[in-house]
Structures are given as structure tokens and as C-alpha cells.
Amino acid sequence: TISEYDFKALHVRFEDDILRITLDRPERLNAFNEDMREEFLWLTRRIEANGDIRCIVIDGAGERAFCAGADISWFEQDWTTERFRIEYRWVHDFFDTLERIEVPVICAVHGTCACGGLELAMSCDFRIAAEDTRFGFTEANINLIPGSGGCSRLVNLIGPSWAKELVLAGTFIDTERAMQVGLITRVVPKDKLQNAAMDLARHLTSKAPLAMGLAKVIMNTCNSIDSTSGRILERVGQSVLIKTQDHGEGVRAFREKRKPVYRGM
């Protein structure tokens, strides 16, 4: 099970129905290494299969950084083009799973949030930042691009102009600018970051999980389809939800002026 696995580069634990994943290489700014990539791959195959997870919170250990990206030594290996694509896709698979999984995913970032670390954050549904956070990409310094969503997700999230400012110009931005362009949605004092993430997680787990999951799927899909198709998806989703036990419980709780008890049914 997830809680019994011997993680080396991550610290993974349950707090009730919230899965907490901490990048745990603070001495290296929580940079991705082979252990972390293997553990991402292990989690990819299991988190969607675990029906007990109602929310995921991701953060980074240490004072200096959420994550600075990948260890540069990973790029120094004598890759073949085909092998590199396969290995790189395994990282993408974890990010894609976070984006796809039908539970809310919160990323709590601080210090340096750069390169692959920022790409990881962008695959999450909510990004809460400590006041000291700086965001950016440095891949161009070694003749690479942000290749794990740093182009594709970023342009959808903040638009092409600011995406080019970060990727092409290599500009680092602070939390004020990140809020302005829509890269993050909440800023808190550094000492309040963990509490803010967990408060949001508990708020989200109090809501109806089926509705949360379908809304996430539909909103993500609407990034790449026309608005008419999006509204068809909304109607299909609503027609499924209206027949659920949780919908009936929500209506009863509203009538009875009490908090609903949702069971994901």
C-alpha cells in the first residue's frame, strides 16, 4: 500500500482522507533525481486506484525551495533520443495523473519554484504560494525547453505573452506578479503555508466528491474543445449527478438546515 512503501526521495503519508506528498531532498533544493522519478512512477500506478483519497497536497521540505527542477546530472547521461523520450514520459505520466485524477490536488510552494518544480505545480488544481516564492524557468541556459508542461500547460494557464516572458526571456517573477498573471491563486505568509494548504484540503473534502471529480474533468477538457461541446459535457455530467445518492443527501441537508454527509455514491 501507499503508506507502507519505502520512499527515499519523497515523504508520503495519509492525514485522514488527504494524501500528503512532500518532495524530500532539501539539501538539493528538492530537485528530481532517479529515486524521485521512480517513486513518481510508483505513485502514478496507485493513486487513482485508491478510493480512499479525497484530496492530495504536495509540498517541499526545507526552507529554501519547493523544487528547483531536475538534477542536471540527469541530462548529462548518454541518452539515445528514443530512450530519453520514454524516460521523460514517465515524469509526464505522474504530472498527467495529478491533472486527471478526479480529486482536487493542492500544491503549496515556497522559495524557489522553478523548471520541473513549476511544471509539477502547474499540473495541480490549486497553487498556494508563500510570500517568498520565485517562479521561473532556466532550461534555455543549457539549450533545452521546459518540456514537462512548461510550454503546453503554461500557455493555457497564463497566455502566450507571459509564457514567452518566462520561457524565452527566462524572467523570474514574484508572488505579486504570479497572482496578476494567474499562475497562483493564493499567497500566504511562509509560516502559514502548511496550515493554509491543509485548511483548503479539509474544506474540499467536505464537499460532494462525485461532483468535484466531474467538474474537474469537464473544466480540464474544456481547455481543448469548443464551447458547444463543453456545454454538452456539462449536461451529461449533470444528468449523471442528479441520479446519485449524494445529490439526494445534499437536497435533504439543505431542507433540514444541516451539513450533508457525502459518501461518494
Legacy VTK file of the C-alpha trace (Angstrom):
# vtk DataFile Version 3.0
C-alpha trace
ASCII
DATASET POLYDATA
POINTS 265 float
0.000 0.000 0.000
0.989 3.639 -0.363
1.599 4.136 3.354
3.874 1.054 3.576
6.168 1.793 0.630
9.798 2.638 1.484
10.141 6.085 -0.080
13.644 7.580 -0.363
13.129 10.957 -2.058
9.512 11.602 -1.066
7.707 11.668 2.248
4.217 10.261 1.670
1.529 9.824 4.318
-2.212 9.965 4.906
-3.883 12.503 7.159
-7.393 11.086 7.309
-8.545 11.055 3.670
-5.910 13.557 2.493
-2.767 12.166 0.828
0.261 14.353 1.549
3.309 14.129 -0.743
6.437 16.043 0.284
9.457 16.355 -2.007
12.171 15.383 0.461
15.628 16.302 -0.827
16.058 19.695 0.857
19.856 19.558 0.601
19.454 19.614 -3.207
16.549 22.084 -3.345
14.214 19.072 -3.716
15.473 18.504 -7.248
14.225 15.444 -9.095
16.658 12.521 -9.120
16.354 8.879 -10.143
14.805 7.867 -6.805
12.181 10.593 -7.014
11.331 9.718 -10.609
10.932 6.049 -9.679
8.685 6.996 -6.772
6.606 9.265 -9.006
6.184 6.300 -11.343
5.195 4.014 -8.449
2.587 6.524 -7.258
1.250 7.035 -10.794
0.076 3.440 -10.878
-1.606 3.575 -7.488
-3.151 6.901 -6.529
-6.041 6.657 -8.993
-6.731 3.121 -7.798
-7.048 4.222 -4.164
-10.658 5.139 -3.495
-9.857 6.447 -0.004
-8.091 9.562 -1.320
-10.332 12.634 -1.228
-7.632 15.272 -1.730
-3.879 15.423 -2.433
-1.497 18.025 -1.009
2.022 18.392 -2.434
4.774 20.465 -0.838
8.554 20.594 -0.443
10.827 20.004 2.545
13.339 22.556 3.818
13.489 26.326 3.912
14.956 27.245 0.528
12.841 25.680 -2.173
9.729 23.821 -3.176
11.646 22.343 -6.115
14.359 23.601 -8.460
13.665 21.050 -11.198
15.775 18.041 -12.175
19.341 17.320 -11.114
21.495 18.496 -14.014
23.341 15.171 -13.908
20.233 13.530 -15.321
20.707 15.465 -18.564
24.393 14.522 -18.773
23.724 10.843 -19.403
24.433 9.416 -22.838
20.778 9.156 -23.858
19.520 7.862 -27.142
16.724 10.035 -28.469
14.145 7.251 -28.155
15.213 6.237 -24.618
15.114 9.837 -23.429
11.545 10.269 -24.725
10.438 7.148 -22.843
12.128 8.121 -19.566
10.824 11.674 -19.843
7.296 10.420 -20.443
7.392 8.620 -17.096
7.704 12.007 -15.391
4.892 13.327 -17.577
2.717 10.388 -16.578
2.791 11.441 -12.905
2.021 15.067 -13.745
-0.770 13.976 -16.102
-2.226 11.731 -13.401
-2.369 14.637 -10.941
-4.167 16.701 -13.574
-6.537 13.863 -14.477
-7.342 12.273 -11.112
-10.909 13.054 -10.050
-9.965 14.550 -6.689
-8.626 18.054 -6.028
-4.834 18.422 -5.907
-3.240 21.299 -3.973
0.360 22.410 -4.409
1.927 24.500 -1.624
5.110 26.188 -2.857
7.811 28.303 -1.245
11.259 29.664 -2.029
12.413 28.545 -5.466
9.714 27.030 -7.668
11.446 26.517 -10.981
11.729 24.312 -14.038
10.283 20.854 -13.304
9.106 22.057 -9.913
6.954 24.717 -11.534
5.744 22.187 -14.090
4.711 19.891 -11.223
2.865 22.783 -9.567
1.042 23.612 -12.797
-0.311 20.070 -13.048
-2.170 20.641 -9.765
-5.582 22.264 -9.390
-4.659 24.801 -6.703
-1.352 26.618 -6.209
-0.819 28.309 -2.846
2.435 30.231 -2.505
4.411 31.538 0.441
5.294 35.210 0.150
8.966 34.461 -0.574
8.330 32.298 -3.655
10.005 32.964 -7.009
8.855 31.274 -10.204
10.737 30.713 -13.442
12.427 28.505 -15.998
16.161 28.194 -16.674
16.184 25.383 -19.248
17.269 27.740 -22.038
20.589 28.189 -20.205
21.504 24.609 -21.213
19.791 24.739 -24.627
16.642 22.925 -23.552
12.990 23.879 -23.150
10.574 23.351 -20.260
9.447 20.007 -21.632
7.112 18.641 -18.946
4.233 21.068 -19.360
6.251 24.271 -19.129
5.184 25.190 -22.639
1.843 23.424 -23.097
0.314 23.952 -19.649
1.844 27.366 -19.125
0.415 28.928 -22.286
-3.080 27.687 -21.370
-2.702 28.926 -17.821
-1.296 32.442 -18.298
-1.453 33.116 -22.041
1.291 33.275 -24.673
2.754 36.677 -23.800
3.682 35.929 -20.199
4.539 32.322 -21.089
7.167 33.663 -23.505
8.421 36.083 -20.857
9.139 33.152 -18.533
10.328 30.596 -21.089
12.146 32.675 -23.733
13.407 35.584 -21.665
13.991 33.431 -18.584
12.351 36.028 -16.343
11.713 35.045 -12.732
8.572 36.502 -11.179
7.500 37.009 -7.574
4.177 36.127 -5.985
2.620 39.519 -6.760
3.219 39.097 -10.490
2.299 35.399 -10.327
-1.068 36.386 -8.864
-1.581 39.029 -11.534
-0.999 36.623 -14.415
-2.988 33.752 -12.871
-0.115 31.379 -12.144
-1.193 31.091 -8.495
-4.450 31.828 -6.689
-3.418 32.354 -3.062
-0.468 33.940 -1.233
0.149 33.441 2.487
2.967 34.163 4.955
5.582 31.415 4.862
4.804 30.229 8.380
1.133 29.844 7.435
1.693 27.847 4.229
1.129 24.340 5.589
-1.940 25.352 7.567
-3.408 27.164 4.557
-2.941 24.114 2.332
-4.480 21.751 4.859
-7.371 24.110 5.636
-8.205 24.218 1.929
-7.847 20.428 1.686
-10.261 19.866 4.560
-12.720 22.330 3.048
-12.590 20.446 -0.263
-13.026 17.035 1.364
-16.253 18.262 2.957
-17.806 18.648 -0.493
-19.501 16.028 -2.661
-16.673 14.028 -4.279
-18.531 12.918 -7.406
-19.491 16.489 -8.302
-15.936 17.678 -7.583
-14.468 14.991 -9.805
-16.807 15.564 -12.739
-16.416 19.342 -12.558
-12.628 18.960 -12.653
-12.773 16.606 -15.644
-15.120 18.887 -17.589
-13.175 22.079 -16.873
-9.885 20.440 -17.871
-11.447 19.090 -21.072
-12.880 22.496 -21.949
-9.327 23.799 -22.376
-9.084 21.942 -25.674
-12.632 21.750 -27.091
-15.207 24.217 -28.400
-17.749 25.795 -26.053
-20.715 23.926 -27.551
-19.047 20.583 -26.819
-18.235 21.844 -23.339
-21.879 22.544 -22.599
-22.824 19.081 -23.850
-20.349 17.643 -21.359
-21.901 19.763 -18.606
-25.359 18.387 -19.367
-24.071 14.816 -19.449
-22.312 15.317 -16.121
-25.376 16.885 -14.536
-27.618 14.054 -15.756
-25.314 11.560 -14.036
-25.073 13.503 -10.779
-28.803 14.115 -10.382
-29.367 10.352 -10.000
-26.767 9.912 -7.232
-27.418 9.285 -3.539
-25.170 12.214 -2.679
-27.402 14.578 -4.644
-30.396 13.411 -2.636
-28.428 13.824 0.599
-27.421 17.341 -0.384
-31.020 18.352 -1.026
-32.210 16.798 2.238
-29.450 18.511 4.195
-30.389 21.839 2.623
-34.033 21.355 3.597
-33.121 20.211 7.097
-30.568 23.013 7.600
-27.693 20.662 8.461
-24.336 19.702 6.998
-24.588 16.959 4.369
-22.767 13.656 4.783
-21.458 12.615 1.381
-20.462 9.033 0.613
-19.306 9.231 -2.989
-22.367 7.306 -4.212
LINES 1 266
265 0 1 2 3 4 5 6 7 8 9 10 11 12 13 14 15 16 17 18 19 20 21 22 23 24 25 26 27 28 29 30 31 32 33 34 35 36 37 38 39 40 41 42 43 44 45 46 47 48 49 50 51 52 53 54 55 56 57 58 59 60 61 62 63 64 65 66 67 68 69 70 71 72 73 74 75 76 77 78 79 80 81 82 83 84 85 86 87 88 89 90 91 92 93 94 95 96 97 98 99 100 101 102 103 104 105 106 107 108 109 110 111 112 113 114 115 116 117 118 119 120 121 122 123 124 125 126 127 128 129 130 131 132 133 134 135 136 137 138 139 140 141 142 143 144 145 146 147 148 149 150 151 152 153 154 155 156 157 158 159 160 161 162 163 164 165 166 167 168 169 170 171 172 173 174 175 176 177 178 179 180 181 182 183 184 185 186 187 188 189 190 191 192 193 194 195 196 197 198 199 200 201 202 203 204 205 206 207 208 209 210 211 212 213 214 215 216 217 218 219 220 221 222 223 224 225 226 227 228 229 230 231 232 233 234 235 236 237 238 239 240 241 242 243 244 245 246 247 248 249 250 251 252 253 254 255 256 257 258 259 260 261 262 263 264
